[in-house]
Amino acid sequence: MVCLLLAGLWSHPLAANESAPQSLSFRVLSYNVWGLPHISPARRARLDAIGAAIAKLSPDVVMLQEVWLPEDGRAMAKVLSAAGLSHHYAQASGHSDSGSGLWLASRHPILDVQFHPFTMGRPILIPWHLDWMAIKGVCMATIDTPLGSLMVANTHLQAQYFMRDYEEVILSQAYEVGRVLAKKSREERRPIIVAGDFNVEPDQLASKLMARRAKLSMAGREFEIDAQMFRSAGDLTIDAREVRQLWKEEVKLRTGETLALSDHPAILVDYAISRRTAPPLKSNWRPLGQQAEVVFARIYRRTLAWLDVCRAFGAVLPILLLMGALRARGHGTYRRRITRFFATLCASGFCVWLLHIGWVWGPQTAPQLERQRLEIALDRQTAPP
């Protein structure tokens, strides 16, 4: 009888262990949906089509970028909730109507969400380069899966433009993502899947620094500026099994228009998560950090030089314009006077822009560049391997 009793006591824990899942298929979709209000064409119709297309894929987590309007996020949440992704999070901000544009949906409960805003990117340099309007950063969410909790991170780095590539801003933001994720993974020992629009290709310094600082692996080799990375941790190991880029072709929308769903491809990755201790990770990121220091030092010196130039020209050009306007006053035909007026107006706007660079943008940006260089230098000396 005693033996039977002992057997009954031990049988329940063993059965529980045998029934616990040891592996999990985990599908993640990331997508820049091009949700710019008043600018991107057929925004509402495209987002409706995107929501329906995502629902058919049955992902476990969806991470979107450029969901700028709250009503777009609510409409997407309604569609995906019907497909089983009933947990949502949209990163908003009291400082901007646009927030970060980052949006998240999960099939599994979201236990915690944290948002880290980027240090660089807010001072306006060129007004029609609209990234300064957003509160950009990295949104980190802890997801409660049947196998255990893991962290997903969604981000959208500074865009590059024809007139300026914003090398230092992208590099700073990429480094911040890597440093923050490395700290979170070390403290919480949770695996990470990070996705988003990085606006740099995998072989560029910013992307490599972000990946190596956080000990992340690329989920595939075919990525361009939209990508996913991952890192195993604790007793959970992640492997990327299949990677697909979707929806590059044009489709017919409910409005009758034929357009691509976005100006970016969607990234779909099928991960395999297994309950086995992750191997210790090492990353020799310090040489990349040293390269980043050189970049920040170079652009810091260039910014200081531009301050002096812009201040000088911004002060002298208005005087020359005024002298020219007084000298030409009352001369020429009506059409010529109108032309001179608009030319003077444009030149005055240019002077204002130069003064803005010299007295507003530059004095804010130069200290940021130097602080970022010093922060990387200190991190290279003190960060654990």
Order of alpha helices (4+ residues) and beta strands (2+ residues): alpha-beta-alpha-beta-alpha-beta-beta-beta-beta-beta-alpha-beta-alpha-beta-beta-beta-beta-beta-beta-alpha-alpha-alpha
